[in-house]
Amino acid sequence: MTTKKPAARKASKKTATGKAARSGAQRSLPHPSDRPHARRALGRARDDGGALFPVPPPESELPTGYAEALRKLKRVIQQTRLRTVFAANTAMLKLYWEVGRTILDRQARQGWGAKVIDRLSHDLREAFPDMAGLSPRNLKYMRAFAAAWPDREFVQAPLAQLSWYQQLALLEKIEKPATRIWYAQQALTHGWSRGVLAHHISARLHARQGKLVSNFAVTLPPTTSDMAAQAFKDPYLFDFLGTADPRREREVEQALIEHIEHFLIELGAGFAFVGRQMPLEVGDQDFKLDLLFYHLKLRCFVVVELKAVDFDPGFVGQLNLYLSAVDDLMKHDDDQPTIGLLLCKNKNKLVVEYALRHLKRPVGVAAWETELVEKLPKELEGSLPTIEQIEAEFSPKPRRR
């Protein structure tokens, strides 16, 4: 019986050795993605794979789910980059606010003047030679920034997502805080750049937005009518057409199409251009729609009719025919009713209200101008440096040797 014990130990040792061998074999197996494979190359590749012009594999060779994983990674990377940019922008605005607040406090308590600010600029630039934006002029802008937003919590609010140059546009062109906040919120909502923001400020959008004479309140559902009212304005400013006075509708239309980018900016966010002079056959008669758009937020077509003359009630009947045709022939089941926008050289508000009173389709009437009569107050013009001057100040300067 004792002779079986060595055999058991031998078998046990053999089993352990086999397990270890299998375990080692499992550990040595590479991940499938690490296994060598024939890589695609542009032209020829060296036999040892040491040099080649690599070409990515076609989509047909990629595993199932790759496209979804790629979309997810793109979204994560984009969101992370945006958060990083917003965080850096907020930190910079907070710094500028602190600098401006310090200058304001010292001016109030110790009477700091222009000479002190000049010295402060010199000392800060000596301490931080690689940092742009510390000139005396920019320090004064920081002071104006802190005065415009006295509440420090501003830098934690969504409005702090605006860039410094957008903040400069608000400071340079707007005096009233409430108006400044309105433009800041619009810029955030619609993603305006500094240039677009400055354009809308100069065009006094806040005084024109939602001023359209329309029948939206009685022809559209409540939520849609409110959105539609804010999507249109009166008057429309076509300053990009110059000071020429077009005499025919076709001249106005052609000029607008030639400046379609500016035209879409003036129309506002959400408008997508569909076509111009759209042919329409009804019975044995031919018609042409001046301009056709689709509004992405309102989810409806918008027919725009241009008139180079004053408003005439007869224009409403023609526009109503076009709206009926678009609703019948182009509108999808989930679209909202088509809206008509009639742009005239001038209008009488009461005449327009009477003309639209019992109309069943949504129509708005607005004037169009090539320049605004109202201008910014004279006392505000030239009171601060222009944005271009500020941008020049922020450009990196060559180091002194």
Number of C-alpha atoms within 10 A of each C-alpha: 4 6 7 9 10 10 11 11 11 12 12 12 12 12 12 12 12 12 12 12 12 12 11 11 10 10 9 9 10 10 7 7 7 8 8 8 7 6 13 15 14 10 9 11 15 8 8 6 9 7 11 15 11 13 11 9 11 8 10 7 7 10 8 10 8 11 12 10 11 11 11 12 12 12 12 12 12 12 12 12 12 12 12 12 14 17 14 13 18 23 15 16 24 19 14 22 26 17 17 22 21 15 25 20 13 13 13 10 9 10 12 14 11 11 10 14 17 14 12 17 19 15 13 13 16 11 10 11 15 11 14 14 19 21 19 19 18 21 20 19 22 27 21 21 23 24 14 16 14 12 10 13 10 16 19 13 10 13 16 22 21 21 17 18 16 21 19 23 20 24 19 20 19 18 14 11 12 10 15 19 14 11 21 22 15 13 20 15 10 11 13 19 15 19 12 16 20 20 15 17 20 14 21 17 19 16 13 16 17 17 18 24 20 23 23 23 15 15 18 19 12 12 10 17 19 14 14 23 19 14 20 23 25 20 22 24 21 22 17 13 19 10 11 8 12 14 11 12 16 15 13 18 20 12 17 17 16 12 14 13 11 16 19 16 15 20 16 16 16 17 20 14 16 13 13 17 13 12 10 14 10 10 6 5 7 9 14 13 20 18 19 20 19 19 20 12 13 21 17 20 27 25 25 22 23 22 23 20 16 12 22 15 13 9 14 22 13 13 21 18 13 23 24 15 16 20 18 11 9 12 18 14 8 8 13 17 24 27 29 23 21 20 24 23 16 18 17 11 14 9 13 20 16 11 17 21 12 11 15 13 21 23 25 26 29 23 24 22 19 16 16 15 6 8 10 14 8 8 7 12 12 10 10 17 14 14 17 10 12 18 13 11 17 15 11 12 12 8 7 5 3
